[in-house]
Amino acid sequence: IIIKLNTGDRFWCQYAYQMAHEFCHVLCRFKNGSQTNLWFEESLCEMASMFALKSMAKTWKTNPPYSNWKSYSSAIEDYLEEIVLKNKLPEGVSVADYYKKNAETLAKDPVNRPINGKIATALLSSFETNPEHWASIHYINNGKAKEELTFQEYMKNWLDESPKKHHIFIHSIARKLGISL
């Protein structure tokens, strides 16, 4: 697998962010087919980037890869804080309402970074609280059809393809997005 990154100069946080994003696509086992629900994978991969940066910042405070990189943990935190602040949902808006409002746009433009980022930020705490369920994304594209599926059908497919140990978690993600499985 070759992963190509698109950043310039020495923007190390961007490299880490992009690497985590692209590696998430590998974990999702991206398949060709309908792209109607690709926005969800894109949002998960944006979230994976945030998750990775947060983990790096925390780890590097006490155990950096090189001792002289310890102080860089605060730069990673600052970079992540900027991303999270930029991607907060509007006050009083749930992720379900936000998705409902933007569903049509996402189906047509799955790589809409401003919308993907807001959904990613809203779902991040679910994966932080339950990191063992990152393994569930491995099943998200299993059985992916060439024909278009509704988002509810796509989520149901993820549920059906995943081991039982991930079912409650997948249900909780669907509920957050206003989807009943």
LINJO-V256058 format. One line per field, one symbol per residue. ss: DSSP state (H for helix, E for strand, - for the rest). burial: 1 if it has 9 or more other ideal C-beta (glycine too) atoms within 8 Angstrom, else 0. A space follows every 10 residues. Layout:
BEGIN
ss->???
burial->???
END
This chain:
BEGIN
ss->---------- -HHHHHHHHH HHHHHHHH-- -------HHH HHHHHHHHHH HHHHHHHHHH HHH---HHH- -HHHHHHHHH HHHHHH---- ----HHHHHH HHHHHHHH-- --HHHHHHHH HHHHHHHHH- HHHHHHHHH- ---------- HHHHHHHHHH H--HHHHHHH HHHHHH---- -
burial->0000000000 0010111111 1111111110 0001011111 1111111111 1111011011 1001000011 0110111011 0011001010 0000111110 0110111001 0100111111 1111011100 0011011011 1100100010 1101111110 1100011011 1111111110 1
END
